[in-house]
Amino acid sequence: MSITRINTFVAKDGMGKSLREFLVSIIPLVEQSQGCASCQLLQNQHKPNEFILIEAWDSVSAHKASLKNIPPEKFSLVTPMLASPPTGSYYAAQI
Protein backbone atom coordinates (compact mmCIF):
# COMPACT_ATOMS: atom_id res chain seq x y z
CA MET A 1 0.00 0.00 0.00
CA SER A 2 1.39 3.42 -0.89
CA ILE A 3 1.44 6.15 1.73
CA THR A 4 1.65 9.93 1.74
CA ARG A 5 3.86 11.76 4.18
CA ILE A 6 2.81 15.36 4.89
CA ASN A 7 5.38 17.52 6.66
CA THR A 8 4.86 21.07 7.94
CA PHE A 9 7.68 23.57 8.38
CA VAL A 10 7.28 27.09 9.81
CA ALA A 11 10.09 29.59 9.39
CA LYS A 12 11.04 32.27 11.88
CA ASP A 13 10.23 35.80 10.75
CA GLY A 14 12.67 36.84 8.07
CA MET A 15 13.75 33.25 7.36
CA GLY A 16 11.02 32.18 4.89
CA LYS A 17 13.20 32.56 1.80
CA SER A 18 16.07 30.66 3.41
CA LEU A 19 13.77 27.84 4.54
CA ARG A 20 12.24 27.61 1.08
CA GLU A 21 15.72 27.37 -0.49
CA PHE A 22 16.70 24.67 1.99
CA LEU A 23 13.58 22.61 1.30
CA VAL A 24 14.06 22.96 -2.47
CA SER A 25 17.65 21.73 -2.01
CA ILE A 26 16.60 18.48 -0.31
CA ILE A 27 13.84 17.54 -2.77
CA PRO A 28 16.28 15.80 -5.17
CA LEU A 29 17.69 13.79 -2.24
CA VAL A 30 14.18 12.70 -1.28
CA GLU A 31 13.14 11.90 -4.85
CA GLN A 32 16.27 9.79 -5.44
CA SER A 33 15.46 7.61 -2.45
CA GLN A 34 14.28 4.08 -3.04
CA GLY A 35 10.50 3.88 -2.75
CA CYS A 36 9.81 7.58 -3.36
CA ALA A 37 7.15 8.21 -6.00
CA SER A 38 7.09 12.01 -5.70
CA CYS A 39 7.89 15.02 -3.55
CA GLN A 40 6.18 18.40 -3.76
CA LEU A 41 6.76 21.65 -1.86
CA LEU A 42 3.86 24.02 -1.20
CA GLN A 43 3.94 27.47 0.39
CA ASN A 44 0.95 28.86 2.28
CA GLN A 45 -0.30 31.92 0.39
CA HIS A 46 -1.72 33.56 3.53
CA LYS A 47 1.14 32.59 5.86
CA PRO A 48 4.28 32.79 3.69
CA ASN A 49 6.51 31.38 6.45
CA GLU A 50 4.58 28.07 6.37
CA PHE A 51 5.59 25.27 3.99
CA ILE A 52 4.17 21.81 3.37
CA LEU A 53 6.27 19.01 1.91
CA ILE A 54 4.10 16.25 0.44
CA GLU A 55 5.88 12.98 -0.25
CA ALA A 56 4.44 9.83 -1.83
CA TRP A 57 6.11 6.56 -0.77
CA ASP A 58 5.81 2.85 -1.38
CA SER A 59 5.77 2.33 2.40
CA VAL A 60 6.44 3.96 5.76
CA SER A 61 9.66 1.98 6.03
CA ALA A 62 10.86 3.35 2.68
CA HIS A 63 10.34 6.89 3.98
CA LYS A 64 12.15 6.17 7.23
CA ALA A 65 15.06 4.57 5.35
CA SER A 66 15.33 7.66 3.13
CA LEU A 67 16.30 9.87 6.05
CA LYS A 68 19.83 8.49 5.84
CA ASN A 69 20.15 10.11 2.38
CA ILE A 70 20.06 13.61 3.88
CA PRO A 71 23.43 14.46 5.42
CA PRO A 72 23.23 15.35 9.15
CA GLU A 73 24.89 18.71 8.48
CA LYS A 74 21.89 19.63 6.29
CA PHE A 75 19.58 19.12 9.27
CA SER A 76 21.79 21.33 11.42
CA LEU A 77 21.45 24.13 8.83
CA VAL A 78 17.65 24.15 8.98
CA THR A 79 17.18 24.22 12.76
CA PRO A 80 18.03 27.93 13.21
CA MET A 81 15.48 28.83 10.50
CA LEU A 82 12.52 27.17 12.21
CA ALA A 83 9.99 28.88 14.47
CA SER A 84 9.00 25.46 15.84
CA PRO A 85 9.98 21.84 15.27
CA PRO A 86 8.66 20.43 11.97
CA THR A 87 5.67 18.12 12.17
CA GLY A 88 4.75 15.20 9.95
CA SER A 89 2.27 12.36 9.63
CA TYR A 90 1.59 9.40 7.36
CA TYR A 91 -1.67 9.09 5.40
CA ALA A 92 -3.17 6.27 3.33
CA ALA A 93 -5.81 6.67 0.64
CA GLN A 94 -9.18 5.23 1.62
CA ILE A 95 -10.78 5.00 -1.81
C-alpha positions as CSV (number, residue, x, y, z in Angstrom):
1,M,0.0,0.0,0.0
2,S,1.4,3.4,-0.9
3,I,1.4,6.1,1.7
4,T,1.7,9.9,1.7
5,R,3.9,11.8,4.2
6,I,2.8,15.4,4.9
7,N,5.4,17.5,6.7
8,T,4.9,21.1,7.9
9,F,7.7,23.6,8.4
10,V,7.3,27.1,9.8
11,A,10.1,29.6,9.4
12,K,11.0,32.3,11.9
13,D,10.2,35.8,10.7
14,G,12.7,36.8,8.1
15,M,13.7,33.2,7.4
16,G,11.0,32.2,4.9
17,K,13.2,32.6,1.8
18,S,16.1,30.7,3.4
19,L,13.8,27.8,4.5
20,R,12.2,27.6,1.1
21,E,15.7,27.4,-0.5
22,F,16.7,24.7,2.0
23,L,13.6,22.6,1.3
24,V,14.1,23.0,-2.5
25,S,17.7,21.7,-2.0
26,I,16.6,18.5,-0.3
27,I,13.8,17.5,-2.8
28,P,16.3,15.8,-5.2
29,L,17.7,13.8,-2.2
30,V,14.2,12.7,-1.3
31,E,13.1,11.9,-4.8
32,Q,16.3,9.8,-5.4
33,S,15.5,7.6,-2.4
34,Q,14.3,4.1,-3.0
35,G,10.5,3.9,-2.8
36,C,9.8,7.6,-3.4
37,A,7.2,8.2,-6.0
38,S,7.1,12.0,-5.7
39,C,7.9,15.0,-3.6
40,Q,6.2,18.4,-3.8
41,L,6.8,21.6,-1.9
42,L,3.9,24.0,-1.2
43,Q,3.9,27.5,0.4
44,N,0.9,28.9,2.3
45,Q,-0.3,31.9,0.4
46,H,-1.7,33.6,3.5
47,K,1.1,32.6,5.9
48,P,4.3,32.8,3.7
49,N,6.5,31.4,6.4
50,E,4.6,28.1,6.4
51,F,5.6,25.3,4.0
52,I,4.2,21.8,3.4
53,L,6.3,19.0,1.9
54,I,4.1,16.2,0.4
55,E,5.9,13.0,-0.2
56,A,4.4,9.8,-1.8
57,W,6.1,6.6,-0.8
58,D,5.8,2.8,-1.4
59,S,5.8,2.3,2.4
60,V,6.4,4.0,5.8
61,S,9.7,2.0,6.0
62,A,10.9,3.4,2.7
63,H,10.3,6.9,4.0
64,K,12.2,6.2,7.2
65,A,15.1,4.6,5.3
66,S,15.3,7.7,3.1
67,L,16.3,9.9,6.1
68,K,19.8,8.5,5.8
69,N,20.2,10.1,2.4
70,I,20.1,13.6,3.9
71,P,23.4,14.5,5.4
72,P,23.2,15.4,9.1
73,E,24.9,18.7,8.5
74,K,21.9,19.6,6.3
75,F,19.6,19.1,9.3
76,S,21.8,21.3,11.4
77,L,21.5,24.1,8.8
78,V,17.7,24.2,9.0
79,T,17.2,24.2,12.8
80,P,18.0,27.9,13.2
81,M,15.5,28.8,10.5
82,L,12.5,27.2,12.2
83,A,10.0,28.9,14.5
84,S,9.0,25.5,15.8
85,P,10.0,21.8,15.3
86,P,8.7,20.4,12.0
87,T,5.7,18.1,12.2
88,G,4.7,15.2,10.0
89,S,2.3,12.4,9.6
90,Y,1.6,9.4,7.4
91,Y,-1.7,9.1,5.4
92,A,-3.2,6.3,3.3
93,A,-5.8,6.7,0.6
94,Q,-9.2,5.2,1.6
95,I,-10.8,5.0,-1.8
